[in-house]
Amino acid sequence: VAHVAAVTWRVEARASDVAAFLTLPSSWVKLMGLTGESRVEMGAGGDFKVARPDDEVVNMTEMKSADGDGGAKVVSYRLLLTHKKDGEAGLLKPVFAARHTFTMTPDGENGCSVRHEETDFEQHENLAVPMTSLGFLSENASLTLLCEAAKRHAAVSLVDKSAQISAVEMLRQIHAGTRTCVSFAEQLLARIEATNKAINACVDLAPRDALLARAAQVDAKVAAGEPLRPLEGLLLVIKANIDTAGMLTDASSTALQGHRPTRNAPIVQKLEEAREICIAKTNMPELASAMVGYNPHTGHCWNPHALGHNPGGSSNGTAAAIAAGMAPCGLGSDTAGSLRIPAEMCGVAGMRPSKCRYPQEGCVPLGRPDTMGPMGLCVADIALLDAVITGDDMLDVETDATALVGVKVCVPAAWVGDVAPGTRAALDLAIAALRAAGATVEEEDAASTNVDEKLNAATLMWPKGPNTGRRALETYLRSHESLAGVTADTIAEKFHFTNPLIPMVLTTEEARVTAAMSEEELAEALAPHLAEKAALEGVLDEYFATSGVAFLLTPITAAAPAKHSFGEKSFERLEAACAVANATGDFKARVGACIPLYLAPSHTNNKLLDLDVPSIALPTAARHQVEGVSLPAGVCIWGAPRSDRRLLALGVALEAQLAKM
């Protein structure tokens, strides 16, 4: 790049040397992306060259610092960020060049807080981190970009346990009058303001004044001693594919851009009638089609436990918001793990209910197994939301681990397989907790193996059987007058080029024929599928009844959350591979390039997706230790068909015992 002066590099140094040169604390330098794995060279006059393990090179020239008020440091430098081109070792391509000035001030959370004073871009056509990934920031914002990119590089954690509160506890305090709903609303809004630029969990906020006015109404009722609805004052978030009146529901699809329904989905209406308050709509991959935080349209979502790492998908925005303390609970959806995978990766709880349990209207659909479900900081939170949605009596969330005495649990070997050490540690911790509480755990079970064989022999279960995705999508579109003119073909045509699978599934001849069927014709076409579904649920009912097993215990994911901000698995590189495959016109090559970008190793067991079988992701104290960062590892429990209520009670008890371990 001609406009960046050449620098002669002479002295190899450590990040601590950079800190010493700038008279900064070493912990602050980490926010500039200078980690122990980086190779740092120092030149004359405040020039630094940082070579990172992921083939990224940062030249920071003319760097200097000056003292500011209150122990702050004002740092300025000229920056050129480059990458090695794939397949051309040693050849660098420019990413961006800029002059940058910022102030670093002592702060308890991450060592320091950073305020950007001025950024003057000299070149940013190939910007590695799009401006849109910063959520609410505009293109000319002055500028969080460099700091947020550095935080992702350093895998900074934005999880603050003191900022988290469960839904059950929030309601208890509001209804008892010990804390106001307004103060909780202000706390969550402040938390969103402080962390969402880095995490990008929330994509649409409720208007502040209206939100605080609703909260004040709750406080007035409490003060007057008036009766309160079950969820009155509970602040929560809702995934961007679930209809929420007046709030963004675009499912991250450009074809649905700006869609704000005039009415709630039935599941949301149930919560609204109980007087919940939706504080934000949450990020998700396009049409809920990924197990990662990839979103090329409105920006990627990141794991709050280690920025730059995968938060799971597709309900990643809801999971990340709960983990970061932006909300105590919320709604997501699950086609093939989309509630449970992000729940585990973000260290929260998530439930895929039996498909028949909740009304499914009002959710932008992806495929036949779709179901909406609750997420929360703990299992008690999702039990609370479930009771309101279904009209069941509230569970006793004070249930202790004595409920597990004499309970029989099976860990089916066929559902475990090879997993990462953190995943195995979570499973072992849950097994130890169950045994300590007086439960019996069988890790080898011939009966469960027999069930698994019958599930494997199914011929019409997902992803086989009738392709009803297009029909469901067209039904959703027709139910909204504001979407007149938008069709399934429109959504397929506007789908991001990196994913050829969803447009293909939506536009096959089978999908078109199924979409055009009358209700009678559809019932006839679905009859064999429904017969097989009933038979398999009968197999499971018999297994649970005759074996005495209360629930199955399995992993959720097979590996630690990958780092996608930089390196070999960066979204930038994976997207570039998709572009190369796309240029060939070879569909198989496009699918091959798409898989690493959209999927993650999971054990959510697709054999059960069409069945009315509930499952719950529970957090544990186990952690994945990867690349110098610590990420959550959890487990999944599975109940008999339609045993949601009992599974929730057992989940609350297991969670109580895990807290003692």
Secondary structure, DSSP 8 states (H G I E B T S, - for coil): -TTS------EEE-HHHHHHHHT--HHHHGGGT--TTSEEEE-TTS-EEEE-TTSEEEEEEEEEEEE-GGG-EEEEEEEEEEEEETTEEEEEEEEEEEEEEEEEEEETTTEEEEEEEEEEEEE-TT-SS-GGGGTT--TT-S--HHHHHHHHHTT-----GGG---HHHHHHHHHHTSS-HHHHHHHHHHHHHHHHHHH--EEEE--HHHHHHHHHHHHHHHHHT----TTTT-EEEEETTB--TTS---TT-GGGTT---SS--HHHHHHHHTT-EEEEEE--SGGG--SS---TTT-----TTSTTB---SSSHHHHHHHHTTS-SEEEEEESSSTTHHHHHHHT-EEEE--TTTS--TTB---STT-EEEEEESSHHHHHHHHHHHHT-----TT--GGGGTT-EEE--GGGT-S--HHHHHHHHHHHHHHHHTT-EEES--HHHHHHHHHHHT-SSSTTSS---HHHHHHHHHHT-GGGTT--HHHHHHTS-TT--HHHHHHHSHHHHHHHH--HHHHHHHHHHHHHHHHHHHHHHHHHHHHH-EEEEEE-SBSS---B-SSSTT-HHHHHHHHHHHHHHT-HHHHHHHHHHHH---B-S-GGGTTS---EEEEEEEEEEEETTEEEEEEEEEE-STT-HHHHHHHHHHHHHHHTT-
